[in-house]
């Protein structure tokens, strides 16, 4: 009996020690998430992140704090229906909304424009907020707009969203071979955009760009690039993910790949499972499609929680993407770009921004060193941002 009591106490001690280990490592690291769409998904719909948005959005102040997120890059986004005379204006409206939040909550969040400002804000236990523009169409082919966005605090530009611009082709268009431009990749104006970003100190984001655009960027840029929210093609062959040669090219460029949490970017079987689920509920789906403004994903999640939860991949598969990049090129070239509030499904145990410590727990369990964990959680991104300073 005494032996079993001692064994039980020993197991409890080990488990407790492991829990403290990953929690402490998470707290000591600077945790950076390079892509979150809550600006468009919730704030533009009149839902401020000061309130508890559980069940409505992935993100709010309370859950960011619980998740130990130290620096959040808020994506400024609009789709291809915004063009000349509308896209740039809408981007500024979203930026205005972020400034308003910061002004209302100076005790919680500070907008930062340099790596040194980020570190200073984190030391004061506040959220360091940054701005990334997701889609080059918001420049409206005007280089002056690029300078204006930088002045307002934008620190990365995703060269394309799913839609190509007049000067860069997207991964969606290249993968479907529906190229609206005379040629794939960057044209002369596109190269000028990249070079101007280098001069300003604005990070070039290659998430969403096509392969030809990607390699044109690598040949053009004089600074390290980022993939703000992309995962590994070899594990999940989605056009938005990066192939081995691209991963190696980013490592050679000294850039960083920020892993996207979207279930369909993480798990190659997710789309097939989802289709089977929707086929099983086709009459209901057909009815919902006819209703304007209904969130079909949220509807099915609330009505069939067990079925929809079973569709999601395990957290271990997200960690596999991190493992893959590290085994291929090393621990200096991977980070986290959740895409929360821009995705409809995430892995289990990663339901929202409060769950970031689970990634650290998984990395500890896989034997990663304290130093490597700090790099993955945010150190690699900060290194690349510092390298981009003019």
N, C-alpha and C positions, 0 to 999 in steps of 0.2 A: 504493500500500500504506500509506504513511504517513498519507494522508488517511483511509483506512478505520479505521486504529488510533485516530487522533484522534477520529473520529466515534464509535467504540465506547466510548472512554473518556468522552467527553462524555455519551453516553446513560446509562452506568453511574452517572456523577456525578449526573445529573438524577434518575434513579430512586432512588438512595440518599438524595438530598436530600428527595424527596417522602416517602419512608418515615420519615425522621427528623422531618419536619414534622408528620405526623399522629400519630406516637408521642409527640412532645413536647407537642403540643396536648392529647392524651388524658391524659397524665400531669399536666399543669398544671390541667386542669379538675377540678371536683368532680363525679364521676360518680354519679348517683343513679338507682337502679331502684326504682320505686314499687310493684311487685307481684311477689312470688315465693312460690310455694306449697310450698316444700320442707318447711315445718313439718308439713303434713299428708301430703304425698306420700312423704317419706322418714323424717323424724325420728320421726313417730308410729308408723312401722313398725320402729323400732329401728335406723335407719341414721344415726348421727351425722355431721354435716358435717365433723368433724375428719378423717374418713377419706376416702380417694379413692373417690368414688361414680361415677366414669366408667362409663357403661353401665347404671347403676342410677338415676341422677338427673341433672338438669341442673346441680346446685349442690353445691359443697363449698368449704371455705376456700381450698384451693390454687388452684382455678379462679377464684374470686372475685378473688383477688390477681392472678392472671395477666390477668384481664379489666379490671383497674384500677377495679373497683367500689369506691367510697369509702363510699357509704351504701346500705344495702339495707333496704327495708321488707318485713318478713315478714308474709304474710297469715295471719290466723287464720280458718279456714274449717271449716264442716260443712254438710251438705246439709239439705234440708227434713225429713228423717226425724227430726232433732233438734228438739224443741219445748219446751214447758213442763217445767221441772225437769231438762232434759237439755242444752239448747243453751248456756246460759250457763255451766254447769258444764264442758262440753267445751271451750268457748272458753278458760276459765281453765286447763284442763289443758294446752292448746297453749301458752299464755303461760308457764306453769311450765316447759315444755320449753325455751323460748327463754332464759329466765332461767338455767336449768341450764347451757346451752351457754356463755352469757356468763361465768358463774361459773367454769367449767372452763377457759376460754380468755381470761383478762383481758389477755393479751399480744396477742391477735388481734382481739377484738371487745368493744365497749362499747355497752350500751343507752343511747340518748339520748332526751330528752324535749323539748328546745328546739333551735331553729336554732343558737344559740351553742354548745351542747354538741356538736352535729354538727360544726361547724367546728373545735372544739378537738380532738375525737377524730381527725378527718382529718389535722390538723397533726401528730399523734403517730403517723401512719402505721398507724392501726388502722381496722377496719371499724366504721362508725357504724350500729348496728342500730336499727330502729324497728318499731313494731307497727301493723298495720292490720287491722281486723275486717271480713271480707267477708260481710256479710249481717245485716240488721237484725233477723232472727228470733232472733239470739243475745241480744237485749235482753229477749226474752220479754214485751214490752209493759210493761216496768218501767223507769221513768226513773231509778230509783236504780241500776240495773245499768249505765246509761250512765255515770254518775258514777264507779262502781266501776272500770269498764274504763279510764276516763281516768286515774284514780289509779294504776292498774297500768302505765300507759305507752302505752296505745292512743292514736294520734294521728290516725287517720282511721277513719271508719265508712262502708262501702259500704252505702247505705240498704237495698238489697235484693240478694239473689243472684238466681238464675233464678226462685226462688219469691217471690211477693208476701208481704208481711206484712199484718197487720190494718190498717196505717196507711199503706202505700205499695205501689203496683203496680209489678211488674217489667217489663222490656222483653220478656221471653219471653211473659208473660201478656198484655200489651197487644198484642203483634204477632200473637198467635194468637187474640186476642179471647176468651180464657178468663179472665175476671176473677172471682176469688173474692170480691172486695170489692163493697160496694154501688155504688162509683163508682171511676173511674180516678183516679190521682194520690194526693196527700197528703190525709189527713183532718186534723181539728183536732189529734189527738195527734201526727201526723206533723210538723205545723208546729211543735209544741212541741219535738219532738226536734231539728229543725234549729236552732231558736232557742237551745236549751240547748247544742248543739254550738258555736254561735257564741260563747256566753258562756264556755264552757270553754276555747275555743281548739282544739277538735277539728275537723279538716278534714272537710267534707261531700263525700263521694265519690259522684258520680252515674253511675259505670260500673254497668251492669246495670239501672238504673231505666228505666221506660217514659217515653215522650215527655211524657205528661201530668204524671207525677211530676217529670220534669226541669223543666218550665216552672213548676210549683208551687214547686219548690225555688228557682229563680232569683228568683221573686217574693217568697219568704220570707226568704232568707238576707241577712244584712248583711255577710257576708265572702266573699272569693273562694272558689270551689269547685274541686275537682279531678275529672278523670276518670282514675282510677288506672291503668286498662288498657283503653283503647278506641281504635279506629282510625276511618278516614274512610269514611262510607257511600257517597259519590259514586264512590269507587274500587271498593269492595267492599260491595254492598248487603246487609249482614248486620244483623239487628235490634240487635246489640250495638254497632254502630258509630254514629257521630254524623253527622247531616245538617248541611248548610251552615248552616241557621238556628241549629242548636244550637251549632255552632262559633263563630258570630258572637256568640251570646248569652254564651258562656263568655268570649270576648275582652272583651266589654263589661263583664262582671262582674270582669275582671282575673284570671280563673282560669287553669288550664292543663290541656291534654289530653296524657296520657301514652300514647304509641302502644303498642298490644298487638302482640306478635310472632307470634301464632297464624296459621298458614298460611291457615286458612279465614276469618280476619278481614282478611287482607292481599290475598289473591288470589281474585277472584270465580269463577275457573275451577277452583280447587283441589277443591271438593266434587265436581264432575263427574268430574275425573280420579280421585279417590279411589273414587268409586262404580264406575267402570269397572274399576279394579284389583280391588276386592272381588268384583265380578260374575265376573271371570275366575278368582277363587279361591274361588268360592262353596261347593263341597263342604268345603273346608278350614275356611272360616269357620263353616259350620254345625256342624262337629265341635267347634270351639273354643268356640263359644257355650255348649255343654252342659257345659264344664269350669269348675267354680267357681274363681274367683280368678285365672284366667289373664289376663295382660296381652296382649290381642289385637294391639294396636299394636306392642308390643315384639317379639312373636313374628314378625309379618310383616316388621318392619324387619330383624331378624337373619337371617331365612331368605331374604328377597328384597331385599338392600340396594340393588342397582342400580335395581330397579323402584320401590321406595319413595322413593329419593332423587330420582328423576325426577319424582315427584309434587310436590315442594316448589318454592315460588316462588323467584325470585332475590332476593338482598339489595336489588337496585335497586328492587324493588317496595315494600319496606318504606320505603326512602328517599323514594319517591314520596309516601307518606302524609305524611311530614314536610314535603316540598316543598309539598304541596297546602295544608296548614294555613297555612304561612308566606305563600304567595301570596295566600291568602284574607284573613288577619287580621294577619299579621306574625310575627316570630320570637320574640315574648315569650310565646307561648301554647302551646308544644309541648314535650314531653319524652319520656321513655322509661319504659314500664311493661311489662316483658317478658312477664309471666305464665309464666315458666319454672317447670317442675314442676307447672304446671296445664294445660299444653297438650301435645298428642301430636305436633305437627309445627311446626317453625319454618323460616324461610327458609334457603336455602343460605348457608354462611359464618356462620350464627348458631346453631350446634348447641347451645351451652350458654353459661354466664355468662363463660367465658374469651374469648368472641368479641366483646365490646363494642368493642374497638379498631377492628374492621372498620366499625362505623358511623361512627366519627370519620374513618376513611380515606375512606369514601364521601362524607362531608360536605365534606372538604377537596377531593376531586376535583370536586365540584359547585360549588366556588368560594365556599363559605361563609366568612365572616370568623372570626377567632379569637374575637371577642366573641360572635357568634351561636352558634358551636359550644359555647362555655361555657354559654350560656343553655340550649341544647337538652339538653346532657348532664346538667344538674342545676341550673343557676342559676335557671331559671324556677320549678322546684318550690320551691327555697329561698325565693325572693321571695314566693310564695303562702303558704308556711308562716309566714314572718315576718309577713305581713299578717293572719294569723289569731291571732296572739298576743293574749291578753286584756289 
